[in-house]
Amino acid sequence: MLKNSSLNRRIREFVTWANHEVDRHGLPEQPIAEDPHGAIGTSRLRRSLPGTSPDAPVD
């Protein structure tokens, strides 16, 4: 099982990679933007995914 710190690092690395791919493919309208409420981590990732609800039970 991964620790929260490892998951948060992987999320940050994913955002960096995804934004690099946006640049590489010339899609400036599709980056993962900075969040004014702080870093996207394990406690906030699910709420940022389309079609999910912050009130939904965690699996």
C-alpha positions in Angstrom: 0.0 0.0 0.0 1.3 3.5 -0.9 1.6 6.2 1.7 -0.3 9.5 1.2 3.0 11.3 0.6 3.9 8.8 -2.2 0.5 9.2 -3.8 0.6 13.0 -3.6 4.1 12.9 -5.3 2.7 10.7 -8.0 -0.2 13.0 -8.6 2.1 16.0 -8.9 4.3 14.1 -11.3 1.2 13.1 -13.3 0.1 16.8 -13.6 3.6 17.7 -14.7 3.6 15.0 -17.3 0.1 15.8 -18.6 0.9 19.5 -18.9 4.1 18.6 -20.8 2.0 16.5 -23.2 -0.4 19.4 -23.7 2.5 21.6 -24.7 4.0 18.9 -26.9 0.8 18.3 -28.8 0.0 22.0 -29.1 -3.2 22.0 -27.0 -2.8 25.2 -24.9 -6.5 25.2 -23.9 -6.3 21.8 -22.1 -3.7 22.0 -19.3 -4.4 21.0 -15.7 -4.4 24.5 -14.2 -3.1 25.6 -10.9 -5.8 25.2 -8.2 -6.4 28.4 -6.2 -7.3 26.1 -3.2 -3.9 24.4 -3.1 -2.2 21.4 -4.6 -4.3 18.5 -5.9 -3.5 15.6 -3.6 -5.2 12.4 -2.5 -7.9 14.3 -0.5 -8.9 16.4 -3.5 -8.1 14.4 -6.7 -11.4 12.6 -6.8 -13.4 15.8 -6.6 -11.5 17.2 -9.5 -12.3 14.3 -11.8 -15.3 14.7 -14.2 -18.4 12.8 -13.2 -17.5 12.4 -9.5 -19.0 13.8 -6.5 -17.3 14.8 -3.2 -20.2 13.2 -1.4 -19.8 9.8 -3.1 -18.6 7.0 -0.8 -14.9 6.1 -1.1 -14.3 2.6 -2.4 
